[in-house]
């Protein structure tokens, strides 16, 4: 029987100056692309790695739910 967590088990390497080298497959599994930021933290003696989502990229890619047009916003701001 194959354990589900074993599918994403990968071995990395500690490089010079303690740089962490991960496999491409492991980083793709958490949605990381080249140039993205990741967050490391230790919890209960284990190293955790999370993808840090850039809020600006997220905002640009998110579907806008803005219901007012730019003209309406401009009219409102001129009244202030």
C-alpha positions in Angstrom: 0.0 0.0 0.0 1.4 3.4 -1.0 0.9 6.1 1.7 -0.6 9.4 0.2 2.0 11.5 1.9 4.8 9.4 0.4 3.9 10.6 -3.1 5.2 14.1 -2.4 8.2 12.9 -0.4 11.3 14.4 -1.9 14.9 14.7 -0.7 16.6 18.1 -0.8 20.2 19.2 0.0 21.8 21.8 2.2 24.2 23.8 0.2 26.9 26.5 0.9 25.8 29.1 3.4 23.0 26.7 4.5 21.1 27.3 1.2 18.1 24.9 0.9 17.9 23.1 -2.4 14.5 21.6 -3.2 13.3 19.5 -6.1 11.3 21.1 -8.8 8.4 18.6 -8.3 8.2 19.5 -4.6 7.9 23.3 -5.3 5.5 22.8 -8.1 3.3 20.8 -5.7 2.8 23.9 -3.6 2.3 26.2 -6.6 5.7 27.9 -6.5 7.2 29.3 -9.7 10.6 30.8 -10.3 10.9 34.2 -8.6 8.1 33.5 -6.1 8.7 34.0 -2.4 8.3 31.2 0.1 8.1 31.3 3.9 10.0 28.9 6.2 8.9 28.3 9.7 9.6 25.7 12.4 6.7 24.2 14.3 7.1 21.3 16.8 10.6 20.7 15.5 9.6 20.4 11.9 10.5 22.8 9.0 7.5 24.0 7.1 7.5 25.7 3.7 4.6 27.8 2.5 4.1 29.7 -0.7 4.0 33.5 0.0 1.4 35.0 -2.3 2.2 38.5 -3.5 -0.8 40.6 -2.8 -0.3 42.8 -5.8 -0.1 39.9 -8.2 -3.1 38.3 -6.5 -5.1 41.6 -6.9 -4.3 41.9 -10.5 -5.3 38.3 -11.3 -8.4 38.3 -9.1 -11.8 38.9 -10.6 -13.0 42.4 -9.9 -16.2 42.7 -7.9 -16.2 46.5 -8.2 -19.8 47.6 -9.0 -19.1 51.3 -9.5 -17.6 52.7 -12.7 -14.6 54.9 -12.6 -16.8 57.8 -13.6 -19.1 57.3 -10.6 -16.0 57.2 -8.3 -14.7 60.4 -9.8 -18.1 62.2 -9.3 -18.2 61.0 -5.7 -14.6 62.2 -5.0 -15.2 65.6 -6.4 -18.1 66.1 -3.9 -15.8 65.6 -1.0 
